[in-house]
Amino acid sequence: MMKGVIEMSEKSAIVFVGSKTPMDYVLAVMTRLSAGDAEEVVLKARGQAIATAVDVAEITGNRFLKDLKVSRITIGTEEMPAREGENRARMVSTIEITLAKE
Amino acid sequence: MMKGVIEMSEKSAIVFVGSKTPMDYVLAVMTRLSAGDAEEVVLKARGQAIATAVDVAEITGNRFLKDLKVSRITIGTEEMPAREGENRARMVSTIEITLAKE
């Protein structure tokens, strides 16, 4: 699968987006790219953090690194283990946004 | 712009995703497709509703209409007018997810 190939690439870095502010992840993206070891960054998020991941992609590209473009967006579903007091596994949506230098 | 072309197409329907539950919008998607006048549906959302739009796309395709595929995802930024008591316009992220019959 293409997904596996890109994740394994030495030139691709992954930033997991969670519940911090968008700017925290913008800084993480810029750090990974400026270190020179990554030519693209894959933002990964699930659930409510999906909206934050989109913010991160937009802020990074519009405000800081104007030569950075969204090269790929994929969405999916993951099964999460049941939380305490719940009987069933929950399904949660995911997103992967790949940002690449032009 | 491609965006304009697709919105103007007679075979494309738009579903705006807001603060209701994902299932409300899943039903809206299925209604538009089953009416026969649309071959694809574009889900549009902004801000926190972006996560809901991804849920709607995933639930519709995985659970109800298995021949429906995500054909395109685009993200963007819109300027929203300042709210009462605020001085500045706010920037808000947007997403468009196109679901098309195979």
N, CA and C atoms of all chains as a GROMACS GRO file, in nm:
protein
  612
    1MET      N    1   0.085  -0.121   0.000
    1MET     CA    2   0.000   0.000   0.000
    1MET      C    3   0.087   0.125   0.000
    2MET      N    4   0.042   0.227  -0.066
    2MET     CA    5   0.114   0.353  -0.070
    2MET      C    6   0.137   0.407   0.072
    3LYS      N    7   0.037   0.392   0.156
    3LYS     CA    8   0.046   0.446   0.290
    3LYS      C    9   0.172   0.394   0.361
    4GLY      N   10   0.190   0.264   0.356
    4GLY     CA   11   0.305   0.204   0.421
    4GLY      C   12   0.435   0.258   0.364
    5VAL      N   13   0.440   0.270   0.234
    5VAL     CA   14   0.562   0.317   0.170
    5VAL      C   15   0.598   0.457   0.220
    6ILE      N   16   0.500   0.542   0.225
    6ILE     CA   17   0.530   0.679   0.265
    6ILE      C   18   0.571   0.686   0.411
    7GLU      N   19   0.505   0.607   0.496
    7GLU     CA   20   0.542   0.611   0.637
    7GLU      C   21   0.685   0.560   0.659
    8MET      N   22   0.726   0.465   0.576
    8MET     CA   23   0.857   0.406   0.594
    8MET      C   24   0.968   0.494   0.537
    9SER      N   25   0.930   0.588   0.450
    9SER     CA   26   1.032   0.670   0.384
    9SER      C   27   1.117   0.745   0.485
   10GLU      N   28   1.244   0.753   0.458
   10GLU     CA   29   1.334   0.828   0.547
   10GLU      C   30   1.305   0.977   0.539
   11LYS      N   31   1.246   1.020   0.428
   11LYS     CA   32   1.226   1.162   0.409
   11LYS      C   33   1.090   1.211   0.459
   12SER      N   34   1.015   1.122   0.524
   12SER     CA   35   0.883   1.158   0.573
   12SER      C   36   0.880   1.152   0.726
   13ALA      N   37   0.828   1.258   0.787
   13ALA     CA   38   0.815   1.260   0.933
   13ALA      C   39   0.667   1.260   0.968
   14ILE      N   40   0.634   1.202   1.082
   14ILE     CA   41   0.495   1.196   1.126
   14ILE      C   42   0.477   1.285   1.248
   15VAL      N   43   0.373   1.367   1.246
   15VAL     CA   44   0.338   1.446   1.364
   15VAL      C   45   0.197   1.405   1.406
   16PHE      N   46   0.185   1.352   1.527
   16PHE     CA   47   0.055   1.313   1.579
   16PHE      C   48  -0.012   1.434   1.644
   17VAL      N   49  -0.130   1.467   1.598
   17VAL     CA   50  -0.203   1.584   1.647
   17VAL      C   51  -0.305   1.541   1.750
   18GLY      N   52  -0.297   1.600   1.870
   18GLY     CA   53  -0.388   1.567   1.978
   18GLY      C   54  -0.460   1.689   2.029
   19SER      N   55  -0.460   1.706   2.162
   19SER     CA   56  -0.547   1.808   2.222
   19SER      C   57  -0.475   1.939   2.256
   20LYS      N   58  -0.349   1.955   2.214
   20LYS     CA   59  -0.283   2.084   2.236
   20LYS      C   60  -0.335   2.187   2.136
   21THR      N   61  -0.283   2.309   2.144
   21THR     CA   62  -0.328   2.412   2.050
   21THR      C   63  -0.264   2.387   1.913
   22PRO      N   64  -0.328   2.436   1.806
   22PRO     CA   65  -0.270   2.418   1.671
   22PRO      C   66  -0.125   2.464   1.665
   23MET      N   67  -0.094   2.576   1.731
   23MET     CA   68   0.041   2.632   1.716
   23MET      C   69   0.150   2.539   1.769
   24ASP      N   70   0.117   2.460   1.870
   24ASP     CA   71   0.215   2.361   1.919
   24ASP      C   72   0.256   2.266   1.807
   25TYR      N   73   0.158   2.224   1.727
   25TYR     CA   74   0.188   2.128   1.620
   25TYR      C   75   0.249   2.197   1.499
   26VAL      N   76   0.214   2.323   1.477
   26VAL     CA   77   0.278   2.400   1.370
   26VAL      C   78   0.429   2.405   1.395
   27LEU      N   79   0.465   2.432   1.520
   27LEU     CA   80   0.608   2.436   1.556
   27LEU      C   81   0.674   2.300   1.536
   28ALA      N   82   0.602   2.194   1.570
   28ALA     CA   83   0.657   2.059   1.550
   28ALA      C   84   0.683   2.032   1.402
   29VAL      N   85   0.588   2.074   1.318
   29VAL     CA   86   0.604   2.054   1.172
   29VAL      C   87   0.726   2.130   1.122
   30MET      N   88   0.738   2.256   1.163
   30MET     CA   89   0.849   2.338   1.114
   30MET      C   90   0.983   2.285   1.164
   31THR      N   91   0.984   2.236   1.286
   31THR     CA   92   1.108   2.178   1.341
   31THR      C   93   1.153   2.057   1.260
   32ARG      N   94   1.057   1.970   1.229
   32ARG     CA   95   1.092   1.849   1.155
   32ARG      C   96   1.141   1.882   1.015
   33LEU      N   97   1.080   1.983   0.953
   33LEU     CA   98   1.120   2.018   0.816
   33LEU      C   99   1.253   2.092   0.815
   34SER      N  100   1.275   2.178   0.914
   34SER     CA  101   1.397   2.258   0.912
   34SER      C  102   1.519   2.176   0.954
   35ALA      N  103   1.495   2.064   1.023
   35ALA     CA  104   1.606   1.977   1.062
   35ALA      C  105   1.671   1.917   0.937
   36GLY      N  106   1.598   1.920   0.827
   36GLY     CA  107   1.657   1.879   0.700
   36GLY      C  108   1.646   1.732   0.672
   37ASP      N  109   1.598   1.656   0.770
   37ASP     CA  110   1.589   1.512   0.748
   37ASP      C  111   1.454   1.470   0.691
   38ALA      N  112   1.362   1.565   0.678
   38ALA     CA  113   1.230   1.531   0.623
   38ALA      C  114   1.192   1.629   0.513
   39GLU      N  115   1.142   1.574   0.404
   39GLU     CA  116   1.093   1.660   0.296
   39GLU      C  117   0.941   1.672   0.298
   40GLU      N  118   0.880   1.585   0.377
   40GLU     CA  119   0.736   1.597   0.394
   40GLU      C  120   0.700   1.554   0.535
   41VAL      N  121   0.586   1.605   0.579
   41VAL     CA  122   0.535   1.572   0.712
   41VAL      C  123   0.393   1.520   0.698
   42VAL      N  124   0.365   1.412   0.768
   42VAL     CA  125   0.229   1.357   0.769
   42VAL      C  126   0.166   1.390   0.904
   43LEU      N  127   0.060   1.470   0.900
   43LEU     CA  128  -0.018   1.499   1.021
   43LEU      C  129  -0.119   1.388   1.040
   44LYS      N  130  -0.122   1.328   1.159
   44LYS     CA  131  -0.220   1.223   1.187
   44LYS      C  132  -0.304   1.263   1.306
   45ALA      N  133  -0.434   1.245   1.294
   45ALA     CA  134  -0.524   1.282   1.403
   45ALA      C  135  -0.648   1.195   1.399
   46ARG      N  136  -0.716   1.188   1.513
   46ARG     CA  137  -0.845   1.119   1.514
   46ARG      C  138  -0.943   1.194   1.602
   47GLY      N  139  -1.071   1.165   1.578
   47GLY     CA  140  -1.177   1.227   1.658
   47GLY      C  141  -1.176   1.379   1.643
   48GLN      N  142  -1.201   1.448   1.755
   48GLN     CA  143  -1.210   1.593   1.750
   48GLN      C  144  -1.079   1.659   1.706
   49ALA      N  145  -0.967   1.590   1.725
   49ALA     CA  146  -0.839   1.648   1.686
   49ALA      C  147  -0.825   1.661   1.534
   50ILE      N  148  -0.917   1.601   1.459
   50ILE     CA  149  -0.915   1.615   1.313
   50ILE      C  150  -0.924   1.762   1.274
   51ALA      N  151  -1.012   1.836   1.343
   51ALA     CA  152  -1.026   1.979   1.312
   51ALA      C  153  -0.896   2.054   1.340
   52THR      N  154  -0.827   2.014   1.447
   52THR     CA  155  -0.699   2.078   1.481
   52THR      C  156  -0.594   2.047   1.373
   53ALA      N  157  -0.594   1.924   1.323
   53ALA     CA  158  -0.497   1.887   1.219
   53ALA      C  159  -0.515   1.974   1.094
   54VAL      N  160  -0.642   2.001   1.059
   54VAL     CA  161  -0.667   2.087   0.943
   54VAL      C  162  -0.618   2.229   0.972
   55ASP      N  163  -0.642   2.277   1.095
   55ASP     CA  164  -0.588   2.409   1.134
   55ASP      C  165  -0.436   2.412   1.118
   56VAL      N  166  -0.370   2.308   1.164
   56VAL     CA  167  -0.224   2.303   1.159
   56VAL      C  168  -0.176   2.311   1.014
   57ALA      N  169  -0.238   2.233   0.928
   57ALA     CA  170  -0.199   2.234   0.786
   57ALA      C  171  -0.218   2.372   0.726
   58GLU      N  172  -0.333   2.434   0.756
   58GLU     CA  173  -0.364   2.565   0.697
   58GLU      C  174  -0.272   2.674   0.751
   59ILE      N  175  -0.251   2.675   0.881
   59ILE     CA  176  -0.167   2.779   0.942
   59ILE      C  177  -0.023   2.766   0.893
   60THR      N  178   0.027   2.642   0.889
   60THR     CA  179   0.166   2.622   0.846
   60THR      C  180   0.186   2.670   0.704
   61GLY      N  181   0.096   2.632   0.616
   61GLY     CA  182   0.112   2.666   0.474
   61GLY      C  183   0.081   2.811   0.442
   62ASN      N  184  -0.017   2.868   0.509
   62ASN     CA  185  -0.057   3.006   0.476
   62ASN      C  186   0.030   3.110   0.542
   63ARG      N  187   0.078   3.080   0.664
   63ARG     CA  188   0.141   3.185   0.741
   63ARG      C  189   0.293   3.169   0.750
   64PHE      N  190   0.342   3.045   0.749
   64PHE     CA  191   0.484   3.026   0.779
   64PHE      C  192   0.566   2.971   0.663
   65LEU      N  193   0.521   2.864   0.603
   65LEU     CA  194   0.600   2.800   0.496
   65LEU      C  195   0.517   2.800   0.369
   66LYS      N  196   0.528   2.908   0.294
   66LYS     CA  197   0.439   2.923   0.180
   66LYS      C  198   0.472   2.829   0.064
   67ASP      N  199   0.591   2.765   0.070
   67ASP     CA  200   0.623   2.666  -0.035
   67ASP      C  201   0.579   2.526   0.006
   68LEU      N  202   0.505   2.518   0.116
   68LEU     CA  203   0.457   2.388   0.162
   68LEU      C  204   0.314   2.369   0.112
   69LYS      N  205   0.287   2.254   0.051
   69LYS     CA  206   0.155   2.229  -0.003
   69LYS      C  207   0.097   2.100   0.053
   70VAL      N  208  -0.035   2.094   0.058
   70VAL     CA  209  -0.102   1.970   0.093
   70VAL      C  210  -0.093   1.878  -0.028
   71SER      N  211  -0.023   1.767  -0.014
   71SER     CA  212  -0.007   1.678  -0.130
   71SER      C  213  -0.106   1.561  -0.126
   72ARG      N  214  -0.160   1.531  -0.008
   72ARG     CA  215  -0.249   1.417   0.001
   72ARG      C  216  -0.330   1.426   0.129
   73ILE      N  217  -0.458   1.392   0.121
   73ILE     CA  218  -0.542   1.381   0.241
   73ILE      C  219  -0.616   1.249   0.233
   74THR      N  220  -0.607   1.169   0.337
   74THR     CA  221  -0.686   1.047   0.342
   74THR      C  222  -0.761   1.043   0.475
   75ILE      N  223  -0.881   0.984   0.471
   75ILE     CA  224  -0.958   0.966   0.594
   75ILE      C  225  -0.984   0.818   0.614
   76GLY      N  226  -1.011   0.779   0.737
   76GLY     CA  227  -1.035   0.638   0.767
   76GLY      C  228  -1.106   0.622   0.899
   77THR      N  229  -1.118   0.498   0.942
   77THR     CA  230  -1.186   0.466   1.067
   77THR      C  231  -1.100   0.368   1.145
   78GLU      N  232  -1.088   0.392   1.274
   78GLU     CA  233  -1.015   0.299   1.361
   78GLU      C  234  -1.108   0.252   1.471
   79GLU      N  235  -1.084   0.128   1.516
   79GLU     CA  236  -1.160   0.076   1.629
   79GLU      C  237  -1.080   0.104   1.755
   80MET      N  238  -1.143   0.170   1.851
   80MET     CA  239  -1.077   0.199   1.979
   80MET      C  240  -1.131   0.102   2.084
   81PRO      N  241  -1.047   0.057   2.176
   81PRO     CA  242  -1.096  -0.034   2.281
   81PRO      C  243  -1.202   0.034   2.366
   82ALA      N  244  -1.293  -0.044   2.420
   82ALA     CA  245  -1.400   0.009   2.505
   82ALA      C  246  -1.340   0.077   2.628
   83ARG      N  247  -1.399   0.190   2.665
   83ARG     CA  248  -1.354   0.256   2.788
   83ARG      C  249  -1.417   0.189   2.910
   84GLU      N  250  -1.364   0.219   3.026
   84GLU     CA  251  -1.422   0.163   3.148
   84GLU      C  252  -1.570   0.198   3.157
   85GLY      N  253  -1.649   0.098   3.190
   85GLY     CA  254  -1.792   0.121   3.205
   85GLY      C  255  -1.868   0.108   3.073
   86GLU      N  256  -1.795   0.085   2.964
   86GLU     CA  257  -1.861   0.066   2.835
   86GLU      C  258  -1.843  -0.079   2.791
   87ASN      N  259  -1.938  -0.126   2.714
   87ASN     CA  260  -1.932  -0.266   2.671
   87ASN      C  261  -1.862  -0.284   2.536
   88ARG      N  262  -1.875  -0.183   2.453
   88ARG     CA  263  -1.836  -0.205   2.314
   88ARG      C  264  -1.720  -0.118   2.271
   89ALA      N  265  -1.646  -0.167   2.175
   89ALA     CA  266  -1.542  -0.086   2.112
   89ALA      C  267  -1.610   0.030   2.040
   90ARG      N  268  -1.540   0.141   2.033
   90ARG     CA  269  -1.593   0.257   1.962
   90ARG      C  270  -1.520   0.271   1.829
   91MET      N  271  -1.590   0.320   1.728
   91MET     CA  272  -1.527   0.351   1.601
   91MET      C  273  -1.492   0.500   1.602
   92VAL      N  274  -1.373   0.533   1.559
   92VAL     CA  275  -1.333   0.673   1.558
   92VAL      C  276  -1.274   0.706   1.420
   93SER      N  277  -1.310   0.822   1.370
   93SER     CA  278  -1.260   0.864   1.239
   93SER      C  279  -1.117   0.914   1.251
   94THR      N  280  -1.042   0.900   1.144
   94THR     CA  281  -0.902   0.944   1.140
   94THR      C  282  -0.877   1.027   1.015
   95ILE      N  283  -0.770   1.106   1.021
   95ILE     CA  284  -0.728   1.179   0.901
   95ILE      C  285  -0.576   1.176   0.893
   96GLU      N  286  -0.525   1.174   0.771
   96GLU     CA  287  -0.382   1.191   0.747
   96GLU      C  288  -0.366   1.300   0.643
   97ILE      N  289  -0.294   1.404   0.678
   97ILE     CA  290  -0.271   1.515   0.585
   97ILE      C  291  -0.121   1.521   0.558
   98THR      N  292  -0.082   1.503   0.434
   98THR     CA  293   0.060   1.507   0.399
   98THR      C  294   0.096   1.646   0.346
   99LEU      N  295   0.195   1.708   0.411
   99LEU     CA  296   0.245   1.839   0.369
   99LEU      C  297   0.382   1.818   0.308
  100ALA      N  298   0.402   1.867   0.185
  100ALA     CA  299   0.528   1.844   0.115
  100ALA      C  300   0.581   1.975   0.059
  101LYS      N  301   0.713   1.987   0.058
  101LYS     CA  302   0.774   2.104  -0.004
  101LYS      C  303   0.755   2.093  -0.155
  102GLU      N  304   0.729   2.205  -0.217
  102GLU     CA  305   0.707   2.206  -0.363
  102GLU      C  306   0.838   2.186  -0.439
  103MET      N  307  -1.216   2.790  -1.163
  103MET     CA  308  -1.172   2.699  -1.057
  103MET      C  309  -1.255   2.571  -1.061
  104MET      N  310  -1.191   2.461  -1.031
  104MET     CA  311  -1.261   2.333  -1.026
  104MET      C  312  -1.376   2.338  -0.926
  105LYS      N  313  -1.353   2.403  -0.815
  105LYS     CA  314  -1.453   2.408  -0.710
  105LYS      C  315  -1.586   2.461  -0.765
  106GLY      N  316  -1.576   2.570  -0.837
  106GLY     CA  317  -1.697   2.629  -0.892
  106GLY      C  318  -1.767   2.536  -0.989
  107VAL      N  319  -1.688   2.468  -1.069
  107VAL     CA  320  -1.747   2.378  -1.168
  107VAL      C  321  -1.827   2.269  -1.100
  108ILE      N  322  -1.767   2.212  -0.995
  108ILE     CA  323  -1.834   2.101  -0.930
  108ILE      C  324  -1.960   2.149  -0.858
  109GLU      N  325  -1.954   2.265  -0.798
  109GLU     CA  326  -2.073   2.314  -0.729
  109GLU      C  327  -2.188   2.343  -0.826
  110MET      N  328  -2.152   2.383  -0.948
  110MET     CA  329  -2.255   2.418  -1.044
  110MET      C  330  -2.314   2.295  -1.112
  111SER      N  331  -2.244   2.182  -1.103
  111SER     CA  332  -2.289   2.062  -1.173
  111SER      C  333  -2.429   2.022  -1.128
  112GLU      N  334  -2.509   1.981  -1.222
  112GLU     CA  335  -2.644   1.936  -1.188
  112GLU      C  336  -2.640   1.804  -1.111
  113LYS      N  337  -2.532   1.729  -1.127
  113LYS     CA  338  -2.527   1.597  -1.067
  113LYS      C  339  -2.459   1.596  -0.931
  114SER      N  340  -2.429   1.714  -0.880
  114SER     CA  341  -2.360   1.725  -0.753
  114SER      C  342  -2.450   1.796  -0.652
  115ALA      N  343  -2.464   1.738  -0.534
  115ALA     CA  344  -2.543   1.800  -0.427
  115ALA      C  345  -2.449   1.838  -0.313
  116ILE      N  346  -2.482   1.945  -0.244
  116ILE     CA  347  -2.400   1.991  -0.132
  116ILE      C  348  -2.475   1.968  -0.002
  117VAL      N  349  -2.407   1.910   0.096
  117VAL     CA  350  -2.462   1.896   0.230
  117VAL      C  351  -2.371   1.974   0.325
  118PHE      N  352  -2.427   2.075   0.390
  118PHE     CA  353  -2.350   2.154   0.486
  118PHE      C  354  -2.356   2.085   0.623
  119VAL      N  355  -2.241   2.054   0.677
  119VAL     CA  356  -2.233   1.982   0.805
  119VAL      C  357  -2.209   2.083   0.917
  120GLY      N  358  -2.297   2.080   1.017
  120GLY     CA  359  -2.285   2.172   1.130
  120GLY      C  360  -2.279   2.098   1.260
  121SER      N  361  -2.362   2.139   1.357
  121SER     CA  362  -2.348   2.088   1.494
  121SER      C  363  -2.446   1.976   1.530
  122LYS      N  364  -2.521   1.925   1.431
  122LYS     CA  365  -2.606   1.810   1.462
  122LYS      C  366  -2.521   1.683   1.472
  123THR      N  367  -2.586   1.570   1.498
  123THR     CA  368  -2.511   1.445   1.507
  123THR      C  369  -2.474   1.398   1.367
  124PRO      N  370  -2.368   1.315   1.356
  124PRO     CA  371  -2.329   1.265   1.224
  124PRO      C  372  -2.444   1.196   1.152
  125MET      N  373  -2.526   1.123   1.225
  125MET     CA  374  -2.631   1.046   1.158
  125MET      C  375  -2.733   1.134   1.087
  126ASP      N  376  -2.756   1.254   1.140
  126ASP     CA  377  -2.846   1.347   1.071
  126ASP      C  378  -2.796   1.377   0.930
  127TYR      N  379  -2.665   1.393   0.917
  127TYR     CA  380  -2.608   1.428   0.786
  127TYR      C  381  -2.593   1.304   0.698
  128VAL      N  382  -2.572   1.188   0.760
  128VAL     CA  383  -2.569   1.063   0.682
  128VAL      C  384  -2.704   1.046   0.611
  129LEU      N  385  -2.810   1.072   0.684
  129LEU     CA  386  -2.943   1.060   0.624
  129LEU      C  387  -2.961   1.162   0.512
  130ALA      N  388  -2.909   1.281   0.531
  130ALA     CA  389  -2.919   1.384   0.427
  130ALA      C  390  -2.845   1.340   0.301
  131VAL      N  391  -2.727   1.280   0.319
  131VAL     CA  392  -2.649   1.233   0.204
  131VAL      C  393  -2.726   1.125   0.130
  132MET      N  394  -2.780   1.029   0.204
  132MET     CA  395  -2.849   0.918   0.140
  132MET      C  396  -2.975   0.965   0.069
  133THR      N  397  -3.042   1.062   0.128
  133THR     CA  398  -3.163   1.117   0.065
  133THR      C  399  -3.129   1.182  -0.068
  134ARG      N  400  -3.023   1.260  -0.069
  134ARG     CA  401  -2.986   1.330  -0.192
  134ARG      C  402  -2.944   1.232  -0.301
  135LEU      N  403  -2.875   1.126  -0.261
  135LEU     CA  404  -2.828   1.029  -0.361
  135LEU      C  405  -2.943   0.942  -0.411
  136SER      N  406  -3.034   0.905  -0.320
  136SER     CA  407  -3.141   0.814  -0.361
  136SER      C  408  -3.247   0.886  -0.442
  137ALA      N  409  -3.253   1.017  -0.429
  137ALA     CA  410  -3.350   1.092  -0.510
  137ALA      C  411  -3.314   1.084  -0.657
  138GLY      N  412  -3.191   1.043  -0.687
  138GLY     CA  413  -3.155   1.016  -0.826
  138GLY      C  414  -3.105   1.136  -0.901
  139ASP      N  415  -3.116   1.254  -0.839
  139ASP     CA  416  -3.073   1.373  -0.910
  139ASP      C  417  -2.927   1.407  -0.886
  140ALA      N  418  -2.862   1.332  -0.798
  140ALA     CA  419  -2.722   1.360  -0.769
  140ALA      C  420  -2.640   1.231  -0.776
  141GLU      N  421  -2.524   1.238  -0.843
  141GLU     CA  422  -2.434   1.123  -0.847
  141GLU      C  423  -2.320   1.139  -0.748
  142GLU      N  424  -2.306   1.259  -0.697
  142GLU     CA  425  -2.206   1.279  -0.593
  142GLU      C  426  -2.257   1.384  -0.495
  143VAL      N  427  -2.204   1.375  -0.374
  143VAL     CA  428  -2.241   1.470  -0.270
  143VAL      C  429  -2.113   1.532  -0.215
  144VAL      N  430  -2.115   1.664  -0.199
  144VAL     CA  431  -2.001   1.734  -0.140
  144VAL      C  432  -2.039   1.774   0.002
  145LEU      N  433  -1.967   1.719   0.099
  145LEU     CA  434  -1.985   1.758   0.239
  145LEU      C  435  -1.899   1.880   0.265
  146LYS      N  436  -1.960   1.985   0.319
  146LYS     CA  437  -1.884   2.106   0.351
  146LYS      C  438  -1.897   2.135   0.500
  147ALA      N  439  -1.786   2.166   0.563
  147ALA     CA  440  -1.788   2.196   0.706
  147ALA      C  441  -1.675   2.291   0.739
  148ARG      N  442  -1.690   2.357   0.854
  148ARG     CA  443  -1.580   2.440   0.902
  148ARG      C  444  -1.567   2.428   1.053
  149GLY      N  445  -1.448   2.463   1.103
  149GLY     CA  446  -1.424   2.458   1.248
  149GLY      C  447  -1.440   2.318   1.303
  150GLN      N  448  -1.498   2.309   1.422
  150GLN     CA  449  -1.512   2.179   1.488
  150GLN      C  450  -1.598   2.081   1.408
  151ALA      N  451  -1.685   2.133   1.322
  151ALA     CA  452  -1.772   2.044   1.243
  151ALA      C  453  -1.693   1.965   1.140
  152ILE      N  454  -1.565   2.000   1.120
  152ILE     CA  455  -1.481   1.924   1.027
  152ILE      C  456  -1.473   1.778   1.070
  153ALA      N  457  -1.458   1.756   1.201
  153ALA     CA  458  -1.451   1.617   1.252
  153ALA      C  459  -1.581   1.543   1.225
  154THR      N  460  -1.693   1.614   1.237
  154THR     CA  461  -1.823   1.552   1.210
  154THR      C  462  -1.836   1.516   1.062
  155ALA      N  463  -1.785   1.602   0.974
  155ALA     CA  464  -1.792   1.575   0.830
  155ALA      C  465  -1.715   1.447   0.795
  156VAL      N  466  -1.600   1.428   0.859
  156VAL     CA  467  -1.523   1.304   0.835
  156VAL      C  468  -1.602   1.183   0.887
  157ASP      N  469  -1.665   1.198   1.004
  157ASP     CA  470  -1.751   1.090   1.055
  157ASP      C  471  -1.862   1.056   0.954
  158VAL      N  472  -1.925   1.159   0.899
  158VAL     CA  473  -2.036   1.138   0.805
  158VAL      C  474  -1.987   1.061   0.682
  159ALA      N  475  -1.872   1.101   0.630
  159ALA     CA  476  -1.817   1.032   0.512
  159ALA      C  477  -1.786   0.886   0.543
  160GLU      N  478  -1.725   0.863   0.658
  160GLU     CA  479  -1.686   0.726   0.696
  160GLU      C  480  -1.807   0.638   0.724
  161ILE      N  481  -1.904   0.692   0.798
  161ILE     CA  482  -2.022   0.612   0.833
  161ILE      C  483  -2.103   0.580   0.706
  162THR      N  484  -2.120   0.679   0.620
  162THR     CA  485  -2.199   0.657   0.500
  162THR      C  486  -2.136   0.549   0.412
  163GLY      N  487  -2.005   0.559   0.393
  163GLY     CA  488  -1.937   0.466   0.304
  163GLY      C  489  -1.917   0.327   0.363
  164ASN      N  490  -1.890   0.320   0.493
  164ASN     CA  491  -1.860   0.190   0.553
  164ASN      C  492  -1.986   0.113   0.590
  165ARG      N  493  -2.092   0.186   0.628
  165ARG     CA  494  -2.205   0.116   0.687
  165ARG      C  495  -2.326   0.110   0.596
  166PHE      N  496  -2.343   0.213   0.512
  166PHE     CA  497  -2.470   0.220   0.438
  166PHE      C  498  -2.455   0.206   0.286
  167LEU      N  499  -2.366   0.281   0.226
  167LEU     CA  500  -2.353   0.278   0.080
  167LEU      C  501  -2.211   0.237   0.044
  168LYS      N  502  -2.192   0.108   0.034
  168LYS     CA  503  -2.055   0.058   0.020
  168LYS      C  504  -1.996   0.085  -0.119
  169ASP      N  505  -2.082   0.125  -0.213
  169ASP     CA  506  -2.028   0.161  -0.344
  169ASP      C  507  -1.996   0.312  -0.352
  170LEU      N  508  -2.004   0.378  -0.238
  170LEU     CA  509  -1.973   0.522  -0.234
  170LEU      C  510  -1.829   0.540  -0.189
  171LYS      N  511  -1.754   0.619  -0.264
  171LYS     CA  512  -1.613   0.638  -0.230
  171LYS      C  513  -1.581   0.786  -0.214
  172VAL      N  514  -1.482   0.814  -0.133
  172VAL     CA  515  -1.431   0.950  -0.123
  172VAL      C  516  -1.350   0.978  -0.248
  173SER      N  517  -1.396   1.071  -0.331
  173SER     CA  518  -1.324   1.097  -0.456
  173SER      C  519  -1.231   1.217  -0.445
  174ARG      N  520  -1.256   1.304  -0.346
  174ARG     CA  521  -1.172   1.422  -0.335
  174ARG      C  522  -1.188   1.484  -0.197
  175ILE      N  523  -1.078   1.532  -0.141
  175ILE     CA  524  -1.084   1.606  -0.015
  175ILE      C  525  -1.001   1.732  -0.032
  176THR      N  526  -1.059   1.845  -0.003
  176THR     CA  527  -0.981   1.969  -0.004
  176THR      C  528  -1.002   2.042   0.128
  177ILE      N  529  -0.897   2.112   0.171
  177ILE     CA  530  -0.908   2.194   0.292
  177ILE      C  531  -0.876   2.338   0.256
  178GLY      N  532  -0.923   2.430   0.339
  178GLY     CA  533  -0.901   2.571   0.312
  178GLY      C  534  -0.922   2.654   0.437
  179THR      N  535  -0.920   2.784   0.417
  179THR     CA  536  -0.937   2.879   0.527
  179THR      C  537  -1.037   2.986   0.484
  180GLU      N  538  -1.128   3.019   0.573
  180GLU     CA  539  -1.223   3.128   0.546
  180GLU      C  540  -1.211   3.233   0.656
  181GLU      N  541  -1.236   3.356   0.617
  181GLU     CA  542  -1.238   3.463   0.716
  181GLU      C  543  -1.381   3.482   0.763
  182MET      N  544  -1.400   3.475   0.895
  182MET     CA  545  -1.533   3.496   0.951
  182MET      C  546  -1.539   3.636   1.010
  183PRO      N  547  -1.653   3.704   1.000
  183PRO     CA  548  -1.664   3.837   1.060
  183PRO      C  549  -1.644   3.832   1.211
  184ALA      N  550  -1.593   3.939   1.267
  184ALA     CA  551  -1.570   3.946   1.412
  184ALA      C  552  -1.703   3.930   1.485
  185ARG      N  553  -1.699   3.857   1.595
  185ARG     CA  554  -1.819   3.845   1.678
  185ARG      C  555  -1.833   3.968   1.766
  186GLU      N  556  -1.950   3.984   1.824
  186GLU     CA  557  -1.971   4.096   1.915
  186GLU      C  558  -1.868   4.096   2.026
  187GLY      N  559  -1.808   4.210   2.052
  187GLY     CA  560  -1.710   4.220   2.159
  187GLY      C  561  -1.569   4.185   2.114
  188GLU      N  562  -1.557   4.145   1.988
  188GLU     CA  563  -1.424   4.115   1.935
  188GLU      C  564  -1.387   4.220   1.831
  189ASN      N  565  -1.258   4.244   1.819
  189ASN     CA  566  -1.213   4.347   1.726
  189ASN      C  567  -1.182   4.293   1.586
  190ARG      N  568  -1.138   4.169   1.581
  190ARG     CA  569  -1.080   4.121   1.457
  190ARG      C  570  -1.159   4.006   1.396
  191ALA      N  571  -1.151   3.997   1.265
  191ALA     CA  572  -1.206   3.881   1.197
  191ALA      C  573  -1.129   3.758   1.241
  192ARG      N  574  -1.196   3.644   1.243
  192ARG     CA  575  -1.131   3.518   1.278
  192ARG      C  576  -1.111   3.436   1.152
  193MET      N  577  -1.002   3.360   1.148
  193MET     CA  578  -0.979   3.267   1.040
  193MET      C  579  -1.030   3.131   1.084
  194VAL      N  580  -1.102   3.064   0.997
  194VAL     CA  581  -1.155   2.933   1.033
  194VAL      C  582  -1.122   2.835   0.920
  195SER      N  583  -1.082   2.715   0.960
  195SER     CA  584  -1.049   2.612   0.860
  195SER      C  585  -1.176   2.550   0.804
  196THR      N  586  -1.166   2.504   0.680
  196THR     CA  587  -1.281   2.442   0.613
  196THR      C  588  -1.238   2.310   0.550
  197ILE      N  589  -1.336   2.226   0.523
  197ILE     CA  590  -1.308   2.102   0.449
  197ILE      C  591  -1.422   2.076   0.351
  198GLU      N  592  -1.386   2.018   0.239
  198GLU     CA  593  -1.486   1.969   0.144
  198GLU      C  594  -1.451   1.825   0.111
  199ILE      N  595  -1.546   1.736   0.137
  199ILE     CA  596  -1.526   1.594   0.109
  199ILE      C  597  -1.628   1.553   0.002
  200THR      N  598  -1.579   1.508  -0.112
  200THR     CA  599  -1.669   1.467  -0.219
  200THR      C  600  -1.686   1.316  -0.215
  201LEU      N  601  -1.813   1.274  -0.205
  201LEU     CA  602  -1.848   1.132  -0.207
  201LEU      C  603  -1.914   1.101  -0.340
  202ALA      N  604  -1.862   1.002  -0.411
  202ALA     CA  605  -1.914   0.972  -0.544
  202ALA      C  606  -1.942   0.823  -0.558
  203LYS      N  607  -2.047   0.791  -0.633
  203LYS     CA  608  -2.075   0.650  -0.662
  203LYS      C  609  -1.968   0.596  -0.756
  204GLU      N  610  -1.927   0.475  -0.732
  204GLU     CA  611  -1.821   0.415  -0.815
  204GLU      C  612  -1.875   0.381  -0.953
   0.00000   0.00000   0.00000
